[in-house]
Amino acid sequence: MSDADLQRWQRAERHRAAFDIPAAQREYEALLANPDWVLPASLRLGTIALQTGRLKDAVAHALAANAAREPDPVLLEALCRLLLEVGELEAAISCAQDPSVGACTDPDVLSGLGRMMSDQGMADYALPLLRRARLFGGDSPELQYLIGNCETYAGNPDLAERELEACLAAAPDFAPAHRVLAKLARATPDRNHVDRLRACALRMGDDHPDAPPLYYALFKELDDLGDVDGAWAALETGMRLRRLQVSYDALADQALFDELQQVKAAPGPQADGAPQPIFIVGMPRSGTTLLERILATHGQVADAGELRDFTVQLRWCCDQLGGPHPDAALAQAARVADLAPLGQRYLAHTQWHARGHAYYTDKLPTNFLNVGYIANALPQARFLHMVRAPMEVCFSNLKELFADAYPHSYQPLEMAAHYRRYRALMDHWQREFPGRILDVPYDALVTEPEATARAVLQHCGLAWNPDVLAPESRAGTVATASWAQVREPIHARFIGQWRRYEAQLQPLREALGEFGA
């Protein structure tokens, strides 16, 4: 490492601190000529590219940094973060799995990497990191919560409860832990947390940013106990408080759907390579997890869970920064962008999920927005559209507190308007791509599972396998579904739940119009 390059790095850092980005960028770029500086300089350049709205450049710099990576856990944590920001999940996981991380004793680095894996729904990767962080002195209520939440998704409810209770013993008002505990098991008169939740909500007050999870947890437990009035009061408060926290523009939502209605069938050449994806789309809470776990028991199908990759690669093609879901600006950019690489880039970033199987599922529900782009980019792709009764799916959305998505789901009238847009868009896709999309009614899946499963497999080009309905083959198959979801048997208990709150949901029903009948 030469003194001249060290001085150049220091100059670049000073320029960056002074917000002289062009000068900093020139210095960092000059450092790329020295192999010893490629990793840190590429990390900085990738961050600058993101800050200046250049997604393709950010991806290129992140991958260059990954190619030059060193067995340094601190740098690997920073690299993992950048790779996740640009949608390079497989490379990010490899950073978290690096042998130097396995030997790391820095609890901050370990918990940081574990948190990132947890945020991606990768409990199997997150848990060893989080446990090692605790082993080397990083124990805290937040770490206990992260471990407990991951144990939930890993199918270890007893361990999850122990961690979450330890979190609350140290930090009684840790609201996310209250919410996960409420979802962990069905509340009964002899075993519930209602009094503790009410006391916590009273202490925190409705102005506290963590108040909404408490009310959603309280709704869930009171609903389990059959206290309709108390449960609805808690849900109504939770929705009102959460709606104040999220940014939702109904006009922007409408603009997105208007743009998507302009997407027409224009299939490109079939993207080469196997395995191939099966897309499960629909509204959130429509039964996509149930359908995936049935498919995943077929010997030719791997369950990959909710993949964000298609929108990530669409954004790359359009060089358009943004969130994990499409928006109107992205749809407008896609009109003129070169989408020829889209299908192959998606496959290149997702086929590793197949784990040796011929097919793999992608069950991100909101890929219903991307159906047109997917169908054109991947002419061989199969679509399964989960269709649940309008009142049921809308109520199921309203009673769920989402982390960073679906801002329309905290007010009944906004929920209804979004649902109507969704139905109109799916009708558009069915017209544009006849025969490509199979509607799978939720009610039929739970009341006539064999007939429905046969139709699903036929649509996907898969032979019938009776094991797909064997209870012992279903449990624990879906890596990204919570244990509480996976352990439920297939039955009709979830049909018609909204009717318990029929009076309170009347405004939603009226706003749904013909769908509320």
N, C-alpha and C positions, 0 to 999 in steps of 0.2 A: 504494500500500500504506500504510494508515493506521497510526499508532503504536498505536492501540487494538487493532487486529486483530493486530498483531505481538505485543503484550503478551498477548493472548488465546491466541495460538499457544504462546507461551512458558509460560503457565500450564498449558495442556493437556499440553505435553511434561513439565512437572514432575509433574503428576498421574499421567501414564502411567508415568514413571520410579519413582514411589512406589507403583505398583500400585493407585492409586485410579481404577479404570476408569470407574465411573459419572461422576465429576467430569470426567475427561478427555473422555469421550464428549460430555458437555454442551457443553464448550468447543469441541470440533471441530465439532459440529452447528451451533453458532452461527456458525462461520466460513463455513458453506455459503452464507450470504446474500451473501458477497462473491465475485464471480467469480474474483478473483485467488487466492483460497484454496481453491477447490473441489477442485483436483487434489490438493494435499498433504493436505487434511482428509479427502477421500474415501478416499485411500490408508490413512490411519490408521484411519478408521472401518471400512473393509473388513477390516483386520487384526484389529481388536477384535471384529468380528462373528464371524470365524473362531474366535478364541480363546474366545468365549462360546457357540459352537455354533449360530449363526444363519446357516445357509448362504444362504438367500434374501436376507437383508440384505447379506451379504458380496458376493453377485453384483451386487446393485443398486448398492452403493457402488463396486465395481470398474468397472462399466459407466459410472457417472457420472464416475469419474476418467478413463476412456478418452475420454469425450465432451469433457472439458475439458482434454485433454492438450496439452502444450506441447513445442516442439522442444528439449527438454532431455534429453540422453542419460542422465544420472543418474536423473532422475525416470522416464524411460521404462523403464529397467532395473527399477526398483522396481515400476512398473505392470505390466510384463510378468510379473514373478514372481507378483504378486497375481492377475492374470488366469489364469495357469496353475493356480494353487492352487484357483480356483473353477471351472475347466473351460472357460474362454472361450478356446479355442485360436486361433481365427481372429483375434480382436482382439489376442492376445498376439503372433502372428506379425507383425501390422501394426506393432506397437511395434518389434520387432526390425528391421523393414524401413523404418522411418522415415528420411527423408533426413538428419535430423540425426545419426542413428546412422551413416549412411554416411560422414558427414564427421567423425565422432568420432575423436580421437587418444588417448583414455584407454584403455590396454590392459586395465585392470581391468574397466571397463564393457563393453568389447567381448568379453573372454573370458567375463564373466558371462553376457551375452546368448547368446554362442555355446554355452556349456555348457547353458543352458536349452533351446535348440533341439536340441542333440545328445541331451539326455535325452528329448526328445519323438520321437526318431527322425527328425528333420528335418535330415538331413545337408546337403542342398542349401542350406538357410538357415544352417546352423551354420558351414559351411566358410569363406565370405567373412568372417564376423565373426572367426573364430579366426585366419585368416591375417592379417587387418588388425591384430589384437591383437599378433601377433608382429612385424609391420612396425614397430609403434610401441613396441617394447621389451619386450613381455610374454612373451618366450620362457622356457619352463620345461619340465621333464620332463612335468608334468601337461598343459600346452598341447600338447606334441608328441604325447602319448598321445591327447588329444581329437581332434587333427587326423588322426592315424593311424587312429583308430577310425572317424571320419567318412569318410575316404578308402576304407576297407573297404566301408562301406555304399554309397558313391557308385560303386563298381565300379572303383577304381583300386588294385589290389593292390600294384603296384610302389611307388607313392607311399606307400601305407600301410606297407609294410615299411620303407621308408627312415625314416619318421617314428618308427615304433615302435623301431627299432634305435637311433636317435638318443636317444630317451627312455631306453632301457636303458643306453646308453653313459654318460649323465649320472647315472642312478639305477638301478643294476643290480638292485635288489630291487623295482622297480615292478611288482608282481604282475599288475595288469590288463593291462599291455602284454605280458607273457609269455603270458597266456591268449589274447589276440587274435592274436598271432603264431602260436601253435600251431594256431589255427583257420584261418589265412589260406591254408595250403597243406597238402597231404598230405605227411607226413614220410616220408623214404626213408633207407636206410642211409647214403647220401652227404650227405644234407641234413636235419638235424634239430637239435633243441635239448635233447635229453635230458640230456646231461651238465650243461649250464648250468642247467636246471631243477632237477636234483637238488642241485647246489651251492647254488643260491639257497634251496631249501627247508631245507637243512641250516643255512645261515647264519641264516635267519629263525626257525626253530623252529616247532613246531606251535601254540604259544600265540599266535603273532602273528595279528592279525585278518585279514591278507592272505594267510595260508597256504592257505586252500582253493583260490583260483584257480590256484595253482601245481600243486596235485595234480590238478586237473581238466585243466590243460594237459598235465601229464605223462601222465595216462591217455590223452588223445587221441593223443599222439605214439607212445606205446608200443603202443597199439591199431593205429595205422597200420602199425607195424613188425612186428605179429604176435606181440608178447610178451604173451601172454594173462595169465600169472601176474603179471608186473610191472605190467601195465595195471590188473588188478583190484585189486592191492594199493594202487595210487595212488588209484583211484576210491573204494575203501572208506575210505581215510584222508580223502579230500576230503569224502565224504558225512558221515562222523562229525564232522569239524571244523565243517562248515557247519551241521549239525543243532544243534550247541551254540550257534550264533549266532542262529538264527531262533526266533521264537515261534510255536509251532503247537499248537493246542488241538483234538484230534480230536473232542471232545464238541461244541465250537462248530461244527466242520465238519459234524458229523451234524445239529446243530440247524438249520443253514442248509438242508440238503437236505430235512429234515422239513418246514420251512416252505414250501419251494418245491413240495413234493408237494401242498400245499393250494391252489395256484394253478390255477384252472379256466378253461376257455375262456369268454370273455365279450367278444367283439370289439366295439370301439367303432366310430364312424363312420370312414370312410376319410379319412386325413389328406390334405389337398389339396396339390397341387404336384408338379412333376417337377423333377429326376430322382428315381429311386427306388433304395433300397438293396437289395443282395443280401447276405444274411448268411451267412458261412461260419463254422461253429462246429465244436467238437469238442475233444478233449484237445489240449493243447500238443504239438508235435512229431508231429502226426498226418498232416501233409501239407497243411495249410491254405494254406501259401505256394505250393506246387506248383499247387493248384487255382486259386488267385487268379491266378497268372501265366498260366495257360491262358485263364481268362476275360478277362484284361486285353488279350489280343490280338484279342478280338472288337471290331469297330468301334463297338459301342454301349456298351461297358463301360469305365469308368475304375477303376484300382486305387487304393484309398484306404488300404490297409494296416490296421493294428490300431488301430481307433478306440475311445477310452475314453468316448465321448460318451453312450452309452445309460445306463450306470450313473450318470454325472454327472447326467444329466437326471432319472433316477429319484430320485436323492438330492435334487435340487432340489424335485421334487414332494412328497417326504416331509420336506423341510427337515431332512435327516439327514446330518451330516458323516460322513466315512469314507474308506476307501481306494478304489483304482480298481476293485475287484471287489466284488460283493455280499457281504453278511454277514447273519447271522440277525437282527440289530437292524433292518437295512434292510428285510428281507423282512417282519418283523412290522409295521413302520411302514407298509409298502405296503398292508397289509390295510385300513387305514382312511383312507389318504391319497386326495386327489382326483387321480387319474391321468389325467383328461381332457386336460390339456395335454401329456401326455408325448410322444405321437407327433409333434405339430407342433413341439414344442421340439427333439426329436431331429433332425428334418428341417432345421429352421432352422439348426442348428449343424453340419450335415454336408454339405448339398447343394453347398457350394462345392468339395468334393473332386471333384465329377463333371467339372469342367473341360470343360463343353459336351457331355458324353455323356448318354445317356438313363438309364443305370444306373451305379451305383458300388458297389464291394464294401466290406464291413466284415468283416474277417477276424479280429477279436479272438476267439481260440479259446474263452475262458471266457464268451463270450456264450451258451454252452449253458446257463448258469445263468439267463439272462434270457429264454429263448425264450418263456415264457408271457407275460411282460410285453410283449415285442416283438410277439408275434402278436396280442395284444389291442389294443395301441396303434396298430399298423400292419397292418391286415387285408390290405393288398396286399403285404406283405413276403414275400420268398422266402427259404427256408432250405436251405442245403446242409450236410449233416452229414458231416464226414470221419470215416470209421471205419477204424481201423488195428488189426491183430491185437493182442490185449491184452498179450501178453508183449513184443511189439515196441515198442508205444507206452509201456508202463511203463518198459522199459529205456531207451528214448530220453529219457524224462524224468529218470530217475535219473542219467544220464551228462551232464546239462546243468546248469550252474551258472546259475541265474536271478538276475536283479538284485534284485528286490524282490517276487517273487511265488512262488506255488506252494510254500509251506513244507512241504507233505506229501511233496515229491519227494526228500528226502534220507535216507529210511529205507525199505527195501523193503516192510515190513509196512504202514507208513502209506500208502505209495504204492498198495498193493493195495486197502486199505480205501477210499481215495478213489476209485479206479477203479470199484469195485463200486457206490459211491453214484452216480457219474456215469452208469453204465449204467442203473441203476434210474430215474434222473431222465429220461434220454432216452426210456426206454420210456413214462414218464408223459406226456411231451410228445407222443409219437407218438399215444397214445390220445386226448389232449385236442384235438389239432389234426391230424386225419387228412388226408393229402394235402398238408399244408403243408411237410413236411420230407422232403427226399430224402437217404437214406443213400448216400454215395459211398465205396465201399470203396477204400482206398489201393492194395491189390494190383491191383484191376481198373484203376485209373487208370494204373498204370505198365506193366501187361502187356497191357491192351486199351484203349489211350487213345482211339481213335476212337469205339468203341461207348459208352464211359463219357462222353466229352465230348458226344456227341450227346444222351444222356439228361440230362446237366446242363443243356445249353442249352434243351432242350425244357421241362424243369421251370421254367426261368427265363423262358419265353416268348420265347426268342431263336431266330432262324433259324440253321440250321447254316452254319458258315463254316469251310472246310478250313484256313484260315490259322491257326486256333487251335493246330494241331499242327505248324506249320512251325518248325523249329529256329531259323531266323534271326529269326522274329518273337517268340520267347520271351525271348531274352536281354535282360536289363536292363529289363524292363517293370515290375517291382515296386519302387516307390521305397523301401519300408520293409523289404525283405528284404535280407539281406547278399549281397554279390557272390558269396561262396562258395556260397550256396544257389542263386542265380539261374543261375549258370553250369553247374550240373549238368544233363546231359541226362536225358530221361525214360527210365529203364531200371530193371531190377529189382535193382540192386546193393544197395539198402537193405532188401530183404526177407530176413528171417531172420538179421539180424546178431546178435541176442541169443543165438543157439545157440552162438556161440563161447564164451559164458560160462554155458552151460546148468547146469553143476555149481554154480557160485557163485550162480546165480539160483534155485536150487531152493526156498529159503524164499519167495521172491516167487511162484513158480508155485503152491506149495501154498496160500498165502494168497489167491490169486485164485480158488481153488476151480474151479467149472465153466468159468471163463474162462481158466484156465491149461492147459486140455487141449490 
